[in-house]
């Protein structure tokens, strides 16, 4: 018998089991899952909760006054005048707030569309994290560690559950804004997990996926034969070397080939109604509408079985100006964020999908002046806000809180608690989802984290 043919038959027999495990594995689920998919709207730079969600009328009374000494004593925060003898001055929000929905949640004038889905949201106030700096804080929120090299949330989820889609990656990353987030690909890396679980970034401008067409002067049959030959050669190499990463190489070639069929249909917004396009504010190919386009694409991805979709929106780092720059980014995300939740709900998808909105940390109730005539806020890691919507949560509910000035949490919710809750909704016990590396069993939540049961339905 031809050795290559024998190897090919052996490969198909082995790979069929491997691919089944990759895409359909649900053995990790430790209890009944409330959701099957996650869409994480990550606002990179640290959105100011005090200008958006956390209404503090008492803070307005302190506006321009020195921060109370008891407020600062022993607390963790960053402000520009670290070595100044003068304490920082308090900054009351200039934005108007009002209550929305039956839940009575407060939202500022900057996010009127998000306010319309108040009764679908579970709001978390008093979230805390571990590092003041953007890069490490983004890593911590996305990987559970401030050190690079750990697997991202999406990688842990697809490692544990696989994907429902055979024709699209299980973990997709979408970006918008003038530049990518700090720490870049480390935020969606698979770390020490097999690289088949890393996030697959789609382009933020132009066509989200390049090279979907069969190469010029190459027939589909010729391309299929090429992929099969490469697969056989890779299988032979694995036989000789035992390198398990070759499986990733094989699956990537095959996924790319299958996406030539699934990809064009995925990114064809012509199938969407004019009403849906208008609801999101989506306009394909226009960079200023990239976040809206990505929100619509995220819905289409989960419809097709993609397990974890993460959208990055940048430019939330407002140290020196809380006027036009903040107004610009809120205009970019407000309509589409609300539309995504409404669209998922009306299609019956929200019950099995979790939407998360938030950044790596929040902002202090003290002002920061870096340029005369302008004022912003510095990083605050002890008490900020995020919201969620979707299956398994109590909609229209506020979890946690902060003091009257928005500085100290009344019931601290740690980032590891948020991660543990996300995994819990997927049917995973965060303490049991582990991977042995360098002699130690690692997990997303390290050695901490508790499910926020008050948020669960």
N, C-alpha and C positions, 0 to 999 in steps of 0.2 A: 504493500500500500504506500502511496505517496506520503512521505513524512509530513509535508506541509498540510496535506488534506487531513491527516490524522490529527495534527495539532489544531487545525481549524475546527474539527468536530469536537475535540476536547474543549477548545476555547468556548464555542457556542454553548456547550453543556454547562460549563462553569460560569460563564458570564450571564446566562439566563437566570441562574440562582442569585448571582451578585446583584444584577440590576433589579430583581424582584425585591431584594433586601433593601437596596438603596431607595427605591421609589415607594414601596408599599409597607415598609416596616412600621408597625404600630405596637411592637412588643414592649416599648418603653413606657407606655401609658400605665400609670399606677392606680388611677381611679377614673371615674367617668369624666370625659372631657366636655367642657362647655363650648369650646371654640376649636376650629381647625386651622385658622389662618390669622396672621398678624400683619397689620399695616402700621408702621412706626413713622410718624411725621416728626423727624428730628430737627429742631430749630437751633442751629449751631451758633454759639456766641453768648448764650445766656439771656433769654428774654426777661424783661423786667415784669415780674408778677405784680408789682405795685402800680404799673400803668395798664395792666390788662385784667387781672382776676381778683387780686387780693385788696379789696377796698378798705382803706384805713382813714376814716375822717379825723381821728385823733392826730394822725401824723400831720395833717394840714395845719392844726393848731400849733405845732412845733416848728413849722416851716421857717427856715432861716436861723433857728436857735441852735445853740451848741447841743450836741448829743448828750443826754443825761449820763453822768459818770457811771451810774449803776448799770446802765445799758451796755456799756463797753467792757466792764470789768470781767476778765476771764473769758471773753467771748472770741470766737474765731471769725475774723472777717478781713477783707483786704480793702484798704483805701489808699489813695495816692500819697497823702501826706503822712506816711507811716512814721517819719522821723520829725514831724512838726510838733511843736509844743502845744499847739492849739488843737483841741478836739474837732472832729468834722462837724459840719452843721447839718441839721435834719432837712430833708427835702420832701415836702408834701406834693402829691401828684397834682399836676395841672389838668388832668383829664376828668371828664364827667363820667360818673358811674350810675347805673340803674339796675334794678333787679329784673330778672327775666324768668318766664315760665312759672309753672306751679311750684317749682323748687325754690324760687326766689334767689337764685344765684346772681351774684353781682358780675357785670361785665362792663368794660369801659366803652366809650364811644368809638374806640379804634377797631373794635371787632364786633360790629352789629350783626353780622351774619352768623358767627359762632354763637352769639347770644340767642339766636332763634332755635338752636338745638339744645338749649339748656337742660331740658327734661330728658334728654338722651345721654347726658354726660354724667360721669362720676368724677368729681373734682377732688384732687389731693392737694391740700395745703400743708406747709411745714415739712416738705421733703428735704432731706439733708444728704450731702455727699462728702467726699474726703479730700479734695484738692482744689486750691484756688485758681490754678492755671488751666487755660483752655485745653491744651493737648491732653494732659493726664486726666482731667475731669471728663473729657469726651470718652477717653478709653475706659474710665471707670463705669460710666453709664452704659457703655456698649459691650464691655467685656467683663466687668466685675473686678477689674484690677487697674491700677494706675500705670502698670508696667506693660510695655508693648510685648506682643508675642502670645497673648492669651486669645482663646477663641471668642468670637463675637456672639451676641445673643442669637442671631439668625443661624450661625453655624451650630451652636448647641441644639437649637430646635430641630434643624434638619438632620443632625447627627442622631437625635433621639427618635424622631418621627418619620424621617424621610419626606418625600413629597408625593402629592397626589397626581402630579403631572409627569408624564414620560417625555413630553416634547418641549418642555421649558425648564429652566433651572429651578431648583427648590427655593433658592434665596437670591432675590434680585435687588439691586441697589440703584436708585434714581437720584440724580443731583440737579439742583437748580441754584441760581445765584452766580455772581461774577467769578467765583473761585470755589474750589472744593473745601470741605471742612479741614481744620488742622488735624494732624495725625493721619489724614487720608485713608489709604487702603487698610491700615491697621485696624480701622473701626469696623470693617467687614471681613477681616481676615479669619481663617479657620485656625490660626495659631498652631498648636501641636496636634490638632485633629487632622485627619486626612484632608488634603486640599480639595477633594470633591465637595466639601461642605462649605467652602468659602463663598462669599457673596459675589454675584456676577454683575458688574456695573454696566448699565446701559448709558449711552451718551446723553448729555444734557441739552445739546443743541443739534439741529439737523435730525437725520434719522436716528432713532434710539439704538438700532442694531444695524451695523454695517455688513456689507457683503452677503446679503440674503439671496442674491441671485446666483445661479450657477455661473461659474467663470466663462468668459467668452470663448467660443470654439471648443467647449467641453460639454458633452452631453450628460444628462442626469445619470445614465447607466455607467459612463466612464468614471464619473465622480464616485458613484457607489462602489465600483470595483476598486478605486484608489483607497477609499476608506477601509474596505475589507482587507486590502493588502497591508495597510498600515496597522490595522488591528492584529493581523496575524503576526507581523514582525514584532509588535509590542508584546504579544503573548509569548513569543519565543524568548524575547529578552527577559520577561518575568520568570520564565521557566529556569533560565540560567542564573539570574541574579537574585530572585526572590523579593525584588523591590515592589512593595505594595503600592507605591505611588504610580506605578505603571498602569494600574487599574484606573486611576484618575485621568491619566493621559488618554487611555482608550475611551473612557466615558465622555471626555470633552470633545474628542473628534466626532463621536457618534451623536452627541447632543447638538453640536454645530450643524451636522448634516440634517438632523430632524428639524432644527429650527428654520431651515430654508423653506420648509413647508408651513410650520406653525407661526413663524415670525411675521410674515407679511400680513396675515389675517389679524394677528394681535395688534399691530400698530396702525391698522387701517381704521381711523376714526370716522371714515365715511359711513360706517355701519351704525353710528350713533345718531340719534334724532337731533334736530336743531334745538329742541327744548333742553336736552341733556347737555349739549355743548354750551348753551347759554347759561345753564345753571352753574356749571363749573367755571365758566369764563375761559374755556379752553380754545386755543388757536394754534394748531400744529405748526411747527417750524418757526414760531416767534419766541425768541429768548425771554422777552418780558412776560410771557405767559407760561414759562417752563414749569412752574410749580402746579398751576392748574392742569396743564397737560399731563404731568406726572401723577396727579391725584386720579385723573380719569384712567390713566394707564394702570395704576395700582388696582383699581376696581376690576379692570379687564384681566389682570394677572391672577387675582384670587378666584375670579370666575373660572379660570382655566386650571385651577388646582395648585398654583404656586403657594408654598407654605408661608414664606416670610418675605414681605416687601418693605424696604426701608427707603424713605425719601429724606434727603438732606436739603435743608434750606439755610443759607448762610446770611451773614451780615446782621446779627442780633447783638453785636458787642458795642453798646452805646454808653461809652465812658463820658463823652463830652457833649452829647446833644440828644435830648429826648423829644425833639420836635420833628422836623422833616425826615431825618433818617428812619426814625421809628414808624412814622406814618407811611413811609414807602414800603417797608417790609410787611407791615400789617395789611396794607392794601394787596400785596402780592399773595398772602396766604389766607386771608379771612374768608372770602367767598368760596374758594375751592375746598378748604377744610370742612366747612359746613356742608357743602354740596356732596362731598364724599360720604359723610355720615347719612345724609338724607337719601342719597342714591342707593347705598348699601341696604338701608332700611326698607325702601319701597320695593326693592328686588328680593327681599327675604334673605339677604346675605349677612346682615348685621348680627343676627342671632348666632352665627357661627364664625364671626370675624371680630377681632379686637383691634380697635384703632387707638393709638397712643399719640399724644401731642405734648412735646416738651423739649427742653434743652439740657445742658450739662450742669447748670446751676442758675441761681437767680441774681437779684440785685439788692444792694443795701438800702435801708431807709434814709441813709445819709447821702447828701449830694457830693458830687465830685466836679471840680473845676479844672480843666486842663487848658482852656482857652477863654480869655476874657469875654464875658457876655454870653457864654454857653455853659450849660450845666448838665451833667449826666449822673450815672450811678456806677459804682464799682461792683466787683464780684461779691456774692454772698452765698455761702455753701450750707448754712444752717437751716434756712427756711425759704423754700421756693415752691412753685406750683406747677403741676402737670395735670392733664385730664385724660380720661379714657372713655371709650364708648364701645359697647358690644356685649356679646353673650356672656352670661354668668355674673354680670355686675348689677348693682343696684343703680338704676338710672335716676337722674335728678337728685343725687346724693352728694353731700360734701363730707369728705373724710379728713380729719385732722384740722389744724388751724394754727394761727400765730397770735402773738400778743398784740396789744392795741396799736403798736408802732410798726408791726410787721417784721420784727427782728428775730424773735425767739419762738420756736414751735411750741404749741400747747400740748401736742402729742406727736413726738418726732416719728417720721416715716423715713426710714433709710432707703437708699437706692437699692440695696440688696433685698429689701422687703418688696419693692416694686418688681424686681426681677423674679423673686420667688412667687409672687402673685401671678405674673404673666405665665410662668411655667405651670402653675397650679391650674389655671384656666384651660391650658392645653392638655390637662390630664397627667402632668408630670410632677412628681415629688422632687423638689429642687435638691434635696439632700441625697437622692438616689441616682440622679443623672450625673455620672462621674466618668472620668477617663484617666487611666493610669499613665503617668508620664514621669520619667526620671525617678521612679520608685515611690511616687505619691499619687493618690487619687485626687484629681482636681475636679472642681465643679464651678459653675457660673457664679454662685453666691459665696465662693470661698469657704469660710467657716462660720458664716453669719446668715442673716436673713430669716424673716418670718412672714408667712402669708398674711396679708391684710384682710382678715376675715370680715371686718366691718364693711368692706367694699363689696362683698359677695352677696349675690341674690339668694 
